């Protein structure tokens, strides 16, 4: 498991900031091992009910449909997450992945600031926003034809360079719902 939140946790810990990582059983052992030489607490909260269509495993491939179902199932963690955070009182802030949009509601409920962390990187987020707002791929006739990325003129891409959700001209569906909910939560951060 390579998540940029773990190095960030270690850096914060090196600055004598108390860090607690809240995770699920699938990732608990790996995270615990990764931070073992730092004074970082790791708390395990299991999914109350994982839908049968979701196999939570270390080797799960996140295709769009399973990712949507997985993200929605993470909302089941919210009550236990809030209990754990409240028990850690005082908490300076919550740093959570952008797709865990419900943690913004928890942060507001508990009166704690939230910082959004996007592990996929800023370039991916920028491309997602450009594709959704400016639709440069709408200027070409096929997913094989190159288009220039606005404001980044040195980069030419094709529709085939993106997952289907990004290459659609008019985005609709459950995956878009996740992105919209995550962006609305991020604005409130």
C-alpha positions in Angstrom: 0.0 0.0 0.0 1.5 3.3 -1.1 -0.5 6.2 0.1 1.0 9.7 0.3 -0.9 10.2 3.6 1.6 7.9 5.4 4.7 10.0 4.6 2.7 13.1 5.5 1.8 11.4 8.8 5.5 10.7 9.5 6.5 14.2 8.7 3.9 15.7 11.0 5.0 13.3 13.7 8.6 14.4 13.2 7.4 17.9 14.1 6.0 16.6 17.4 2.4 16.7 16.2 0.3 13.9 17.6 -1.0 11.9 14.7 -3.7 9.2 14.7 -4.6 7.3 11.6 -8.1 5.8 11.5 -8.3 2.9 9.0 -10.1 -0.3 8.2 -9.0 -3.9 8.9 -7.7 -4.4 5.4 -5.1 -1.7 5.8 -4.5 -1.8 9.5 -1.4 -4.2 9.6 0.3 -2.5 6.6 -0.2 0.9 8.1 0.9 -0.2 11.6 4.1 -1.7 10.1 4.8 1.4 8.0 4.6 3.8 10.9 6.1 1.5 13.6 9.1 3.7 14.2 7.1 6.8 14.8 4.8 7.8 17.7 1.7 7.5 15.5 -1.5 5.8 16.8 -3.4 3.6 14.4 -7.0 2.8 15.1 -9.0 0.1 13.3 -12.7 0.6 12.5 -14.4 -2.2 10.6 -17.1 -1.7 8.1 -20.4 -2.4 9.9 -22.0 -4.0 6.8 -20.1 -4.4 3.5 -22.4 -4.9 0.6 -22.0 -8.3 -1.1 -21.0 -6.6 -4.3 -17.9 -5.1 -2.5 -14.9 -7.3 -1.8 -12.6 -5.2 0.4 -9.2 -6.8 -0.3 -5.7 -5.6 -0.6 -5.6 -6.6 -4.3 -9.0 -5.0 -5.3 -8.8 -3.3 -8.6 -10.8 -0.1 -8.5 -12.8 0.0 -11.7 -15.4 2.7 -11.9 -18.5 0.7 -10.8 -16.7 -1.0 -7.8 -15.1 2.3 -6.8 -18.5 4.0 -6.7 -19.9 1.2 -4.6 -16.8 1.3 -2.3 -17.0 5.0 -1.8 -20.6 4.9 -1.0 -20.0 2.0 1.5 -17.4 4.1 3.3 -20.2 6.3 4.6 -21.1 3.4 6.9 -17.9 4.3 8.8 -19.1 7.7 9.7 -20.8 7.0 13.1 -17.8 5.0 14.4 -15.4 7.5 12.9 -17.1 10.3 14.8 -17.0 8.3 18.0 -13.3 7.7 17.6 -12.5 11.3 16.8 -14.6 12.5 19.7 -12.7 10.2 22.1 -9.4 11.7 21.0 -10.4 15.1 22.1 -8.8 17.6 21.6 -8.2 17.2 17.9 -6.6 20.0 15.9 -7.8 18.9 12.5 -8.9 16.0 10.4 -6.9 15.2 7.2 -8.9 12.9 5.0 -8.9 11.8 1.4 -11.0 13.8 -0.9 -13.3 10.9 -1.8 -14.2 10.6 1.9 -16.5 13.6 1.5 -18.6 12.6 4.5 -15.7 13.4 6.8 -16.5 17.1 6.1 -19.9 16.6 7.7 -18.2 14.9 10.6 -15.7 17.7 11.0 -18.4 20.3 11.0 -20.5 18.3 13.5 -17.5 18.0 15.9 -16.3 21.6 15.3 -12.9 20.5 13.9 -11.3 21.9 10.8 -10.8 19.5 7.9 -8.0 19.4 5.4 -8.6 17.6 2.1 -5.9 15.4 0.7 -5.9 14.2 -2.8 -3.4 11.4 -3.1 -3.8 11.1 -6.9 -1.9 14.4 -7.4 -2.8 17.9 -8.5 -2.2 17.2 -12.2 -4.9 14.6 -12.2 -7.3 17.0 -10.4 -6.4 19.8 -12.9 -7.0 17.5 -15.9 -10.3 16.3 -14.4 -11.5 20.0 -14.0 -10.3 21.0 -17.5 -12.0 18.0 -19.1 -15.3 18.7 -17.2 -15.4 22.5 -17.6 -13.7 23.3 -20.8 -14.3 20.0 -22.7 -11.3 20.2 -25.1 -12.0 16.7 -26.2 -15.3 17.9 -27.7 -13.3 19.6 -30.5 -12.2 16.3 -32.0 -14.0 13.7 -34.0 -12.8 10.5 -32.2 -11.1 9.3 -29.0 -8.0 8.6 -31.1 -7.6 12.2 -32.3 -5.3 14.5 -30.3 -6.5 17.7 -28.8 -4.5 20.5 -27.1 -5.1 21.0 -23.4 -6.2 24.6 -22.7 -3.7 26.7 -20.7 -1.2 23.8 -21.0 -0.5 24.1 -24.7 2.5 21.8 -24.7 0.3 18.8 -23.8 -1.7 17.0 -26.4 -3.9 14.2 -25.3 -6.6 11.9 -26.8 -9.9 10.7 -25.3 -8.3 7.3 -25.0 -5.8 8.7 -22.5 -8.6 8.9 -19.9 -10.9 6.7 -18.0 -14.4 6.6 -19.6 -15.9 9.0 -17.1 -13.4 11.7 -18.0 -13.6 11.2 -21.8 -17.4 11.6 -21.8 -18.5 15.0 -23.2 -21.5 15.2 -20.9 -20.7 13.4 -17.7 -23.6 11.7 -15.9 -24.0 8.8 -13.6 -22.8 7.5 -10.2 -19.2 8.3 -10.6 -20.0 12.0 -11.4 -22.1 12.0 -8.2 -19.0 11.1 -6.2 -17.0 13.8 -7.8 -19.7 16.5 -7.2 -20.1 15.5 -3.6 -16.4 15.5 -3.0 -16.0 18.9 -4.6 -18.9 20.4 -2.6 -17.4 19.1 0.6 -14.0 20.5 -0.4 -15.5 23.9 -0.9 -16.7 23.8 2.7 -13.2 22.8 4.0 
